[in-house]
């Protein structure tokens, strides 16, 4: 349940970003995913827009992620007590444990790859694609919950990626507007003598 709540919070932040940029009439374009499961980040939707088999296993993911997170946290604390500055690795170990536990609960990396048909190598493009293509769907919360359990960086990077994409589109729109205005002001052909 906590992953669903986290997904709702992440979606809420993304919606705030979207509302902020709507006044500029900026529309995001969805990045194009790889048409295979060879990328670093596997999409929770298949080519038809349906949730993949691995994305529907969110409950199992949560249990596995919790177990992995606890194991990683314990390992980090043990390292911190034995090695100077070892506690700094605790956060990384906790995150990696959560990711590993979630993948194990899903049936392993092979199952996730085998049941995926699209992917990205860039997490920002991944987030923008989910937002643009599935942002208004009821199942996005479940998909985000599943995805955040195997890609924990997405929890904090989702709204940041959306914000960055909107800012980029707004900058392009402003540049285009400036070019059009300048084209009207400056004659198209200047004769040099």
N, C-alpha and C positions, 0 to 999 in steps of 0.2 A: 504494500500500500504506500510505503514511503516513496518508492520510485515514481508512482503515479502522481503523488503530491509534488515531487521535484519537477516532474514533467509539466505539471500545471503551472508551477511558478516560472519555469523557463519559457513556456508558451505565453504566459502573461507579460513577461518582459519583452518578448518578441512582438507581441501585439502593441505594446506601448511604443516601441520603436516604429512599427508600421504606421500607427496613428500619427506620430510626429511628422513623418515624411509624406503622409497623404495630402497635407495642405499644399505641397509642392507639385501635386499630381505626378509623382514619380512611380513608375511601375518597374518592378524587378523582372529580369529575364532569368529563367531557370538555367543554370549551367548544365551542360550535356554530360551525363554519366557515361562511363565505359559500359559497353554492351556485354559485359562479362563479369565474373567474380574474381578477377585478377588484381583489382585495386586494393589498397590498404584498408579502405572503409567500405563495408558491404551494406547496401541499402536494405531497409526492412520491407520494401515493396518490390514486387516482381514487375515485369514489363507491362502487365495489365493494370497496375495500380493496386493490386491486392496485397495484403500483408503476406510476407513469406512465412514458411512453416516455423522458422526459428523465432520470428518476431511475435508469433502467437503464444509462445511459451513464457510469457512474462512472469508468471507466478513462480515457476521453477527457477528462472533467472534470479529473481529477488532472493530466494533462499540460498542459492549457490553464491551469489554476490556477497550476501551477509556473512556466510561462512568464510569465504575467501578474504573478505575485508578484515574479519577478526583474526584470521591466521596471519595476515600481513602485518596487522597492528601489533600482534604479540611478537612476531619476529623482529619488527622494528624496535620494540621496547627492549627485547633481549640484546639486540645489537647495541643499542644505546647504553645499556648498563655495562657492557664489556669493552667497547671501543670508544675512545674520545671522539666526540662529535658524531657518533654513530646514530644518535637520535635524529639527526637531520635527514637520514635516509628513511625514517619511519613513515613519513607522508607518502613517499614514493612507493614503499613496500605495501602500504595499506591500499593505495590506488591499484597497484599491480595485482595484489591479492584479490581485490574486488573484481577486476577484469578477468583474471584467470578463473575465479570461482564461477562467475557468470557464464563464461564460455563452457566450462565443464558441465554446468547445469543445463545448458542448451544442447549438449551432446557433443561438444568439442568443436574445434576450429573447422575440421573437415565437414561436419554436418552443416555448420553455418555457411561455409563456402558452397557446398553442394546444393543447398536450398536457396541460394541467392543467384540472381541473374544480372544484377547491375552493381556498379561500385564507383568509388572515387579514390584518388590518391591524396586529395586535399580536403581537410576537415571543414574549412570555410565553405568551399563549393558544396560539400555534402550538406551542410546546414542550410545554405541558401536554397538548394534544390528541394529539400524537405519542406521548407517554409513556402516556397512558391508553388510547388506541385501538390502538396498535401496539407497546407496550412489551415484550410477551412474544413477539413474532414474530421469527423468525430473520432476516428481511430488514431489520430496523430498522437494523442496522449499515450496510448498503449505502445505505439511504435517508438516514441521518444523514450519512454520508460525502458523498453527493451534495449534500444540503441545506447542509452546513457549507461546501462549496466556493463556493456562490453567496450564502450568508448567513453570512459569517465570524463575526459577532457571536454566532451560536448556539453556537459552540464553547465560549464562556465563559459564555453565558447560559442554557444548557439546564438544568443542574443547579440554578442559582440560581432559575430560574422554577419548577421542580418543588418545591424547598424552600419557596418563598414560597407556592405553592398549598397544600401540606400544612399550613403554619402557619396559613393563612387558614381552612382546613377545621377544623383543631383548635380555633381560636379560636371559630368558630361553634358547634362541638359543646359547648365549655365554656360559652358563653353560653346555649345551649339548656338545658343541665343546670342552670345557676343559675336560670333562669326556672322550670323545673319544680319545683325545690326550694322556691323562694320562693312559688310558687303553692300548694304544700302547706302551707307554714308560715303564710302570711298568708291570712286568710279572703277568699274571692272577693268578698264584699259587706260593706262596712263602712258601718254606718248612722251618719250624722252627726246630732247633735241641736243 
